[in-house]
């Protein structure tokens, strides 16, 4: 070895120089720096340089995650002529985030924001748009337009759930991602200076925080996304969110019910835990505010639809927030339906039954019309759960200790033929007040449309006895009455005394009526023999009584005379027999 070293040392300068070059080349090949580009072991970064932040930021190095997208905060970006950077949105930077923004949505029918132009062509066209977001309200529609700078048609991407209702990271941010590969091919997008416009449908005053906005390389196939059914309006409930407007502070969000949520499924526990005495006078929950204006045309109906599991029958009573006059406006919005135990209502293989609850009259007759203006974040529906029996305030006592709901929504559809207003005469059927029958205060016999009714008397509850109402109800209308038409209430009767205080009230049920009487009701004459007399009196003011006349609504009829109500009257406290037949509503000529 020593001889070899000595030989090398004695080589002339030229030879030593050539040998050094050879050693360097061998070392370079061993470390992987020789060979052509196709034989690289480590790919160079292929993403282009990201556009910088606002003016004054240092240019960013290539980002290994992908191509970052940015929004213009201070108006310094030179967008191409004709490109509007944003509309009805205020944008600001999130402190401490290089690529994070707070978007505040102002009032207006359209909301969008445009990304800064790309500073270089995208090398990869199989990309996924990803970002983190934080928003208390659901974003009901997200659509993208690809600007080259000519804007493409909008491509619907879906709904962004409230970050309160999905999994989030330790900072409260949810993840969103949309594969754009097919869009890139369709619209030839991804060239230097191209932009993306994000069209966002959300209620005014909503705040959306969005950060880490990237186009990442992906091998995922684009998910087929169908345009949403705009006739469907999802409804949500948020446990323990607390009151956020004055009416909720006064009338509450939920009472007598605690509930949990998983996705769009809710488990309601019916209990008495919301009252100091241990008794809940009402069991109800209120939806989160509607986020999209509810549009219902003249020949359409709007239904509340949900899937449910319940082991017993119960009554659902819905009311509409907000209301100005609790004694009139609030009850006038009530719509009541009996809900059958899910096992008896054609459940699917998983035990879910479907229930449909027509809210058309409540919604379209409410003033101002419910659901049109969502900017105040106060258009809500209150679900009241009641028992089917006499102890209606306590469904839990009859076995309804739990109720499961899912896919709760409003749906707008065209009226079926059987739901359209019917012209001509409308036949009515009578029924007794249930409590009067139960307490033996009324006998009620019907035979082929002819009614024989006896009221036992005791109008004022004499001697501590039960109070008697001399009243009956019409059964629910099977179809809607024609708008703008005055109907006469007609029937034939045999009544032994004159009823000078006879009156007809517009019963408050299923979104109409107000329990107030028709101002022009006529009285009846006495019948001294068995001959039938005819009664006819116009329902002149039904439109002023919460627009009474919708399907499912009723009349309340009082067979009163002044002498029956006056303690000194001749008929006070006496029984009364009434025979009635051929009850109908007839369009006035």
Helices and strands as residue ranges (DSSP letters): H 2-9, H 13-30, G 37-39, E 67-68, E 86-87, E 89-93, E 100-105, E 112-114, E 127-134, E 139-147, E 155-160, E 174-179, H 181-187, E 195-201, E 207-217, E 232-234, H 246-251, E 254-255, E 257-262, E 265-270, E 284-286, E 300-309, E 314-321, I 326-330, H 331-332, E 335-339, G 342-344, E 353-358, H 360-365, E 380-386, G 395-398, E 402-414, G 417-419, E 426-427, E 430-432, H 434-438, E 442-447, E 450-455, G 462-464, E 471-474, E 487-495, E 503-506, E 533-538, G 542-544, E 555-558, H 562-565, E 576-587
